[in-house]
Each structure stands twice: as C-alpha cells, then as structure tokens.
Amino acid sequence: MDKRIYILDRYGKPMMSASNTPYESAGTGRRAVNWYAPGSGPNATLGASLTTLRNRSRAAFRNNPWIKRGLNSLTANEIGTGITPRSRVDDDAVRRAANALWEISADEFDADGVLDAYGLQTMASQNRNQAGEVFIRRRPRLPIDGLAVPLQVQILEAEFVPEEMNQVAPNGNVIRNGIEFDRLGRRAAYWMYRQHPADNQVVPDTATTFRIPASEVIHHFLPIRPGQIRGEPVTAQALLKAHTFDSYDDAELVRKQTRAPFTGFLKKSYEGQDDWQFDPMTGEPIDEDHDGMPMANVEAGTWLSGLPGEEPVLFNGDDTGDGYADFMRQQLLGIAAGIGPIPYELLSGDWKGVNDRLVRAIMQEFRRQIEAWQDQLMIYQVCRTWWHWWMDAAVYSGALQATGYAAKKTEYRRHEWRPQGWQYLHPEQDVNAKSKAIDKNLTSTEAEVAKAGYDVEDIIDQNIRTELLMVEKRRKAGLPDYPQSSAKPQATEPTQG
C-alpha cells in the first residue's frame, strides 16, 4: 500500500513534493539542505560581488604563485608576441601601403607611450583575466603630435566605470552599472571617472564622472550569460581554494622550519620530586627567573650531554604524511579547473607521467579554448575595432590614399588578424603532415602560412629577395649563380641514336 503523502493541486491531482523530484539535484533533502542557489539575473548576481571578486583576484595575482602562473600562461598563449593585422582590400597598392603604414603606427599606438600595439593586447588580455574586464578608449591626436597616423588608444582599468552607478541620464537613457543604454537597449555611452578612483592622486576626483560615447570606447570582457553587462574575473571559481591551499602550504612550510633545529630531547626517569629542578647541561639548580624551565640556545643538530638516568629520544622527523604529493596535486588540479582552460601541467610545471600523445591531447584541448578567446574576444572586440579606428584616421589625415573611402568603407576596411602560430609539438611529423595535406588539396599553402601567423605574400617576397641577394653575392665572389648541388636544370639537345 502506498503510504506516501501527496499534495493535491486545485484539480485534485497529486503534485510532486519538493524532496521527491525527477532531478536529484533539484531535491531539498539532507544532502541539499544548505545548497544556496539564488535565481538572480546575470547583473544582480555579479553586481553584489564584483568589487570583492576583482580585488581578491588582483591580490591573488600579486601574492599567489599558482594564480599568477596560470593567468600569465593564459595571456601568453592567447597573445604570444602579438596578433597581427593584414589588409585584404582588393586594390593592391592600397593593401601594401596600409600594411606598411601599420608597421610604423603600431609602435606609436599606446597613449601612455610605454607599449606597442601588441603589448597593449597583452595588457588588455591580462586585465580581462584578472579583473574580468577592461576599457579601451580611442584618443585622436593632432598633426603636430608627429605620429604616422594621428591616433592612439588608452587602456583603462574596470574601476574607471563605476558599477554602482545606476540612474537615469539627463537625456532620458538608463545608466546601468556605469553604462548608458538607449531606448533600444544599445550601448550609447560610458560614464567614467577622470582619474582612477583607488589610485594615489594629488587631488583625487572621485565624485565627478563624464560621458564618453560608446563609439569611442571598447568594453573588453567575456559575457557568460545573455544580458550580462560587466565582466567576471576568470579566477572567480579558483580564488577561495587557491587562498586556502596557499595558507595551508605556508603553514606546513613554517611547521617544518620551526621544528628543523630540533633533533630530539633527553628523557629521564625522575626518582624524586626535586630532580627536575636541576639544569641537565650543568647540573646546577635552575634559575627561578626562568620559571623553573631549563633554557639552552643550540645550533641545528646539536646533542646535549645527558646526566645519569637520561636517555635520548629522537623526533620522528618529517611526518607530513604519505600521500602529501598526491594531496598537493589534487588541490592544484582543482585550482587549474577553476581558472580554466589552463591544464594542470602548465599551471604546476609537473609533466610527470605524461607522454607525447597525452601532451598532444592536453594541448589540443587547451589551444581550442584559447583560439575561441582569440577570435571571439580579442580579435572581434578589440582588434577589429582598432583597425576601423585606425583606417579612418589614416585616410582622413592623408597618411593613406584611398579614393572614395567614405562611400566604400566596407571594401577598404577588409582585413584579418593573425595570431602567432603554435610551436610544433613534433616538428618532423607536423611539417610532413601539413605537406601531405597541401599535396592532397586538404588545405593550401596560404592557409597553413596564415595559421603560422604570417602572410603568404610576404613569405614569397622574402624568398625572392633572399634568392636575388644570394645570386648577387655569388656573382661578386666569382661563383656560379647557383651551387652545383642546386643548379637549375638546363635544356639539352636530343641525342642521335
């Protein structure tokens, strides 16, 4: 007989109880009684915790070696030495001129004059990982500034846009977390402080914000949920575990340090209640100023000379416990999973027991996530907008000639950004595989060169220049144009038979 108690709905049908649901994870039994899972929206969830998360993430980067190593690895793999652009406009002259001009302008791109354009990519990526977001502002310059293209960009930390700013703008638009939205829900502007609100300033101005149109600002962040308007640090899931683990590891290190000078102690069977009042080293009565405790300053590893009836007792040494290394590894696995997609091996530097096939599997999975970030975040949000800003400034300033640019912006702005190519895991096998794929028309030389981060046209030009230079040098030295082993075949007359 079914003795379960059911709750009936208004139609008299039994309803499912909260503790007996089709999904175990939706139950409210003893295993889930303390499970806190609010139904907050993406911005309500993040807004209450963003400042704390950001501060703790930066503190962990400064002080926790595992967090710092993980974030540095993510940035290094995402950016490398830089994600480089190549113009793809059909006009050959404009394309070559744009590519050449960018090489000059890239060195002048930083408004602070500290980094080049590729260094700014690294800074943007690092700040996105640490703080969850970064803002990049367009800074037009005057001809008298002497730049190849009168444009620079400025990297601004997340604090410049106050997330606590929620109000109605003077024009009637809504400001949410410091970002102004128009009536269609589009980003219209960003409200910023003139100075970093938490930095040392002679006269800090943290009460005044000013409006910058959205067309002048890039908000670089990873939106995890639809409608999310501020960024979450990539370390969010790893911070507490990393902090607790680091504190434990430090405590264990201090424990070993404090017990290291002590090898053992002398044990004596006392026959009378006054025996303990004599110093074991001298036999003299103990000074009452020391509260009856014998005092001795000794070097590490020192043994005391015992008195009759005393015997040595050795400490058990380092009893951290069997499995300590496994425990350490398990915690680092959890931290690596929290930072994601950083593999444990890259985070810890521990490649023990990993063969070349496992390395390929690990790195392929890691690289797939990095490539997604490169294409969807760094290239789409940052680099693509940089190129559009830069082309406008180059053409309108006269640094680049592009006839009819205003009417054909889409055509003239055509370009692509190429991340630095991955190093070969097994050079001979990898190169042979690519060569066979090209021969079988599964890919092309241009595609493979692009994956390496280069331009096939540049490679061809470089090879031709190298060949011409070699011929010139050999002629000056009185040598044939080509070495005998690589001499070009000559046409021969047919033989008479």
C-alpha positions, 0 to 999 in steps of 0.5 A: 500500500502506498503510504506516501503523502501527496499534495493535491493541486486545485484539480485534485491531482497529486503534485510532486513534493519538493524532496521527491523530484525527477532531478536529484539535484533539484531535491531539498533533502539532507544532502541539499539542505544548505545548497544556496542557489539564488535565481538572480539575473546575470547583473544582480548576481555579479553586481553584489560581488564584483568589487570583492571578486576583482580585488581578491583576484588582483591580490591573488595575482600579486601574492599567489604563485599558482594564480599568477602562473596560470593567468600569465600562461593564459595571456601568453598563449592567447597573445604570444608576441602579438596578433597581427593585422593584414589588409585584404582590400582588393586594390593592391597598392592600397593593401601594401601601403596600409600594411606598411603604414601599420608597421610604423603606427603600431609602435606609436599606438599606446597613449601612455607611450610605454607599449606597442600595439601588441603589448597593449593586447597583452595588457588588455588580455591580462586585465580581462583575466584578472579583473574580468574586464577592461576599457579601451578608449580611442584618443585622436591626436593632432598633426603636430603630435608627429605620429604616422597616423594621428591616433592612439588608444588608452587602456583603462582599468574596470574601476574607471566605470563605476558599477554602482552607478545606476540612474537615469541620464539627463537625456532620458537613457538608463545608466546601468552599472556605469553604462548608458543604454538607449531606448533600444537597449544599445550601448550609447555611452560610458560614464567614467571617472577622470582619474582612477578612483583607488589610485594615489592622486594629488587631488583625487576626483572621485565624485565627478564622472563624464560621458564618453560615447560608446563609439569611442570606447571598447568594453573588453570582457567575456559575457557568460550569460545573455544580458550580462553587462560587466565582466567576471574575473576568470579566477572567480571559481579558483580564488577561495581554494587557491587562498586556502591551499596557499595558507595551508602550504605556508603553514606546513612550510613554517611547521617544518622550519620551526621544528628543523633545529630540533633533533630530539630531547633527553628523557629521564626517569625522575626518582624524586620530586626535586630532580627536575629542578636541576639544569641537565647541561650543568647540573646546577639548580635552575634559575627561578627567573626562568620559571623553573624551565631549563633554557639552552640556545643550540645550533641545528643538530646539536646533542646535549650531554645527558646526566645519569638516568637520561636517555635520548629520544629522537623526533620522528622527523618529517611526518607530513604524511604519505600521500602529501604529493598526491594531496598537493596535486589534487588541490592544484588540479582543482585550482587549474579547473577553476581558472580554466582552460589552463591544464594542470601541467602548465599551471604546476610545471609537473609533466610527470607521467605524461607522454607525447600523445597525452601532451598532444591531447592536453594541448589540443584541448587547451589551444581550442579554448584559447583560439575561441578567446582569440577570435571571439574576444580579442580579435572581434572586440578589440582588434577589429575595432582598432583597425576601423579606428585606425583606417579612418584616421589614416585616410582622413589625415592623408597618411593613406590614399584611398579614393572614395573611402567614405562611400566604400568603407566596407571594401577598404576596411577588409582585413584579418588578424593573425595570431602567432602560430603554435610551436610544433609539438613534433616538428618532423611529423607536423611539417610532413603532415601539413605537406601531405595535406597541401599535396592532397588539396586538404588545405593550401599553402596560404592557409597553413602560412596564415595559421603560422601567423604570417602572410603568404605574400610576404613569405614569397617576397622574402624568398625572392629577395633572399634568392636575388641577394644570394645570386648577387653575392655569388656573382661578386665572389666569382661563383656560379649563380647557383651551387652545383648541388642546386643548379637549375636544370638546363635544356639539352639537345636530343641525342642521335641514336 
